[in-house]
Amino acid sequence: MASEMATTLRVRSRIPRSVPYTAAALVIALLLLGVPQFMNAMTLGAIYALIALGYTMVYGIIELINFAHGDVFMVGAFASLWVLTTPLGLLDRPMNDPLQLAVTLAAVVIPVMLFMGLVGVIIERFAYRPLRHAPRLAPLITAIGVSFILQNIIQVVFGPSPHPTPQIFPKVDVLSVPSFNIGDFAVAGGTVRGLNLTIIVAAVFLMAVLQLFVGRTRLGRAMRSTSQDREAAALMGVDINQTIAITFFIAAALAGAGGVIYGLYFGSVQFNLGFFTGLKAFTAAVLGGIGNTVGAAVGGFVIAFIEVFAAQLGYSRWSEVAVFSVLILVLVFRPSGLFGQALGERA
């Protein structure tokens, strides 16, 4: 019987050994970049990581490179814009009350994540499930088609021009840390925006919840067993269709959260923003080790720091060149990615 490589959704990695190196790298980056640029890199990395997790989860389950995922993120950004402006009726009105801001963020993030999760399930059900046993080129082309469909829907509904996103976070020049405020803070000679800090904390929280869900819950075990051997998992009573649908739901929901973060951070959204952002997030998933959730998250932060370092040195136009050059070098010397593991073959 011909053997084939098993692709697994891996949640465990060499985390203990990598923690000291990661901490040292962050300290070096902080010293080289300074506080503001360091926080910008962390925020950008959080966006890339949330999107990259969707790429790696879908590939780990059904071995599909979901090229429509970047545009799912884009739809999430527009969904958050709609929630902020239509049901909530918000314009650029910074909120100085932490409780009011937290409630507003929850009123935006939760519906957007649920809506985008539903969008992901619909895409899987009608675009990918009928082609599950087709040659691999068919779902790949379908993913590209779904990407164009999403782009054109948003372009028709919202138009091709950029749309400003209401800014609800206050921005103060410099505030002392002891007097708590949700604006900016003076830290180590630099200024940390409350927006950056909130984004990073929220993204890390979502990644931790995902890690616990995949590693500790019954549905998470079903996802991992499906990724290892779909037929054997079905024989053991795992509902394959339900498991794959849940995977798409979680991946799209995380992309929706990334869309909310993007709009709040950059202040505007456009129908074609999903292409380049999604491409970088996919690069992050490959860099960290496709199929590895920890690797995808770390890869997102690595790519963000490379971009910010290039901009700091005055080579912002060459940031994409630097990102993909690092990717090529990593794949040449470690084809499985930074956190990937060489898998054995099964009969």
GUGUSE-767737 format. One record per residue (C-alpha): residue in three letters; x, y, z. Coordinates in steps of 0.05 Angstrom, whole numbers, plus 5000, padded with zeros to 4 digits. Each point is the difference from the previous one (the first is absolute). Layout:
N
ALAXYZ/...
This chain:
347
MET500050005000/ALA502750684981/SER501850425060/GLU498150735008/MET502350555046/ALA495350125058/THR498450735014/THR498050135072/LEU497350605037/ARG505450065053/VAL498950395064/ARG506249775037/SER506850244983/ARG506850115031/ILE497250585041/PRO504149935064/ARG506650024963/SER497850574956/VAL497550465056/PRO506950275021/TYR502050134927/THR493350354987/ALA500850435062/ALA507150194980/ALA497850174929/LEU494450455027/VAL504950375046/ILE504950114943/ALA494350244955/LEU497650485054/LEU507050295007/LEU501050084925/LEU493150274983/GLY498050395061/VAL493349965035/PRO495350304947/GLN502749594941/PHE500449385043/MET492650075017/ASN498350134927/ALA503649364981/MET496349615055/THR493350284977/LEU501349844927/GLY502449315020/ALA493649885038/ILE495950144937/TYR504349544957/ALA499849465053/LEU492449995006/ILE499449924924/ALA505749504995/LEU496549555051/GLY494249924952/TYR504649804943/THR503749485042/MET493649705031/VAL496649904933/TYR506349704968/GLY501249565061/ILE492949714995/ILE498749924925/GLU506850184968/LEU496950594964/ILE503550674990/ASN493950445010/PHE502050604958/ALA493250315014/HIS501950085074/GLY503250674989/ASP493650274972/VAL496049695057/PHE504450455044/MET498350584954/VAL492549875007/GLY500949985075/ALA503250704998/PHE493950264961/ALA495249645047/SER503250355059/LEU499450664963/TRP492649874989/VAL498749825072/LEU503650625025/THR496550484953/THR493049714991/PRO497349635062/LEU504650375049/GLY499950664961/LEU507150195020/LEU504450504966/ASP506950235022/ARG498250075073/PRO505549775047/MET497449685064/ASN503650175065/ASP495849535042/PRO503449315002/LEU493449645014/GLN496550354942/LEU505849834954/ALA500149275022/VAL492649934988/THR500550324932/LEU505849554979/ALA496049395023/ALA494050254961/VAL504350034938/VAL504749405006/ILE494949475021/PRO494950114944/VAL505550074948/MET503349355022/LEU493449635000/PHE498150284932/MET506749844969/GLY499849305030/LEU493449904965/VAL503050264935/GLY505749505007/VAL495149435011/ILE495950204938/ILE506350044957/GLU502149315023/ARG493249694990/PHE498650264930/ALA506950134970/TYR504849485030/ARG496049415026/PRO497449784931/LEU507349994976/ARG502849645060/HIS501749374959/ALA501650374936/PRO507250104975/ARG503750515043/LEU500250524945/ALA492450065000/PRO499150275071/LEU506150444992/ILE497050344939/THR493350035037/ALA503450365058/ILE502750524952/GLY493050084971/VAL496950095069/SER505350545013/PHE497850394938/ILE492649915019/LEU501150295069/GLN504050584972/ASN494750174948/ILE494349955051/ILE503450505046/GLN501850454941/VAL492750024977/VAL497250125069/PHE505250505027/GLY503450254937/PRO507449994980/SER502150605042/PRO503249945070/HIS495150075057/PRO502250325066/THR498849595062/PRO497350365062/GLN505550095051/ILE497449865069/PHE506549975038/PRO502450655032/LYS506850264981/VAL503650445050/ASP507150274990/VAL503249705062/LEU496949765065/SER503549765062/VAL499049275015/PRO497550085072/SER494050414978/PHE496349464961/ASN497050184934/ILE498449624936/GLY503850494957/ASP507550034993/PHE505149815054/ALA507250245010/VAL504349375006/ALA507649974998/GLY500750664965/GLY494849824947/THR492550034991/VAL495649385001/ARG493150094970/GLY494249695037/LEU497549764932/ASN506449614987/LEU499949695069/THR492749804994/ILE501149684932/ILE506049605023/VAL496649755063/ALA493649824963/ALA503849634945/VAL504349615050/PHE493749825039/LEU496649734937/MET506249604982/ALA500349705070/VAL492649824998/LEU501149664932/GLN506049625027/LEU496049755060/PHE494049834956/VAL504049594950/GLY504249665053/ARG495149885057/THR492849944974/ARG496349424967/LEU498950404936/GLY507450185000/ARG501849265005/ALA495249864942/MET503550544959/ARG506949705014/SER497749294985/THR496850234935/SER506450344979/GLN504049375013/ASP495649494966/ARG493150204976/GLU497649294985/ALA502449725066/ALA496850595037/ALA493349864965/LEU500549265021/MET501050235072/GLY493550394998/VAL502550704982/ASP495150404959/ILE504850234945/ASN495350514968/GLN498550325067/THR507350025019/ILE502250334936/ALA494250495004/ILE502150195071/THR507150104976/PHE497750484946/PHE495650365051/ILE505850115048/ALA504850204944/ALA495150514971/ALA498250265069/LEU507450145015/ALA500650354933/GLY494050425019/ALA503450205065/GLY506150184959/GLY495650434956/VAL497350385060/ILE507150125024/TYR502350234932/GLY494550534993/LEU501250285070/TYR507650014991/PHE500750274929/GLY493750434999/SER497549804931/VAL498149394960/GLN499649854926/PHE497249424959/ASN506949754977/LEU503650015067/GLY499249255008/PHE504949824945/PHE506650265027/THR498249905073/GLY497649304986/LEU506249844960/LYS504550225057/ALA495849615050/PHE500649384956/THR507550124998/ALA499950035076/ALA496549325003/VAL505149694953/LEU505850335037/GLY497749745067/GLY498249314974/ILE493649884962/GLY495249605043/ASN503150255065/THR495850515038/VAL505850245043/GLY504450074939/ALA494750404963/ALA499450505057/VAL507550075008/GLY500950074925/GLY495150585000/PHE504150385051/VAL506649834964/ILE497550294935/ALA497450635035/PHE506750125033/ILE503649914934/GLU495550524968/VAL500850505056/PHE507649905002/ALA500250144925/ALA495950635009/GLN504450225059/LEU506149944955/GLY496650414945/TYR498649414954/SER492549965007/ARG499249884925/TRP504449395008/SER496349705059/GLU496449484957/VAL506749804969/ALA502949915070/VAL494049595023/PHE500149514942/SER507649965000/VAL499749765072/LEU494549514981/ILE504249714944/LEU506149925045/VAL495949665055/LEU496849524951/VAL506749844967/PHE503249815066/ARG493749775037/PRO494649804951/SER494949855055/GLY500450725027/LEU502550275066/PHE495449595044/GLY498149454951/GLN501949285011/ALA502249504950/LEU494549484998/GLY500849274986/GLU496349634946/ARG494149555010/ALA498049414957/
